[in-house]
Amino acid sequence: MKVRLAVALLALILLALAFIFHRPPQTPPEPTVHGISLTEFVLRNGNTPQTRAAIRAIGTNALPCLLAWLSADPEENRLRGITERLATSLPSTPTFQPVRVWALSDPAVLHFEMTGYVFNILGPDAAPAIPNLEGFANDARGRRSAYIATYILAGIGPQAIPALQRIAANAVCPTRNEAAREVKQILTQSASGNPVAH
């Protein structure tokens, strides 16, 4: 038992060093609200009218950062996956708790989850991102980012219909059924005069 824990701890230390010396791809600067990062602002204020107003004020300036966050699908990061498995195998004791917290606190996960929320608030204003989102949604590997991109496109509304139709027509695209369903919903909502709800 002690040997197994020692090996797990050594592996975590080696992974920590790998994280420290691994240079992640450069992402565009994160937008700020009143001098603090968008991430911190959302975490502090939650889903409030103030948060939504701030995101709308940032507008399309947030798109490069949001697209970078979406591209960094944390489920595709093998190093993170190994670290998470090792951390969860450690006992939940005060000795190992700091190691567990560090290993399970990945900003890429937070940013990835936040992307859909911010895009949903931007709605039709996010239309300039349609080509990039279509590229994510057409990913034949079925990554989670493909599904999120499909729902983001739907949240943009009628402007995204051509992209969603192309995704729905792509026989190798795992999100084609979702895209077809979203096109139908947008057209139904548009015909009834109601905004698309997501």
HELIX and SHEET records of a PDB file:
HELIX    1   1 LYS A    2  PHE A   21  1                                  20    
HELIX    2   2 LEU A   38  ASN A   45  1                                   8    
HELIX    3   3 PRO A   49  ILE A   58  1                                  10    
HELIX    4   4 GLY A   59  ALA A   62  5                                   4    
HELIX    5   5 LEU A   63  SER A   71  1                                   9    
HELIX    6   6 PRO A   74  GLU A   76  5                                   3    
HELIX    7   7 ARG A   78  SER A   89  1                                  12    
HELIX    8   8 GLN A   97  LEU A  104  1                                   8    
HELIX    9   9 PRO A  107  LEU A  122  1                                  16    
HELIX   10  10 GLY A  123  ALA A  129  5                                   7    
HELIX   11  11 ILE A  130  ALA A  137  1                                   8    
HELIX   12  12 ARG A  144  ILE A  156  1                                  13    
HELIX   13  13 PRO A  158  ALA A  160  5                                   3    
HELIX   14  14 ILE A  161  ALA A  169  1                                   9    
HELIX   15  15 ARG A  176  SER A  192  1                                  17    
SHEET    1   A 2 THR A  32  VAL A  33  0                                        
SHEET    2   A 2 ILE A  36  SER A  37 -1                                        
END                                                                             
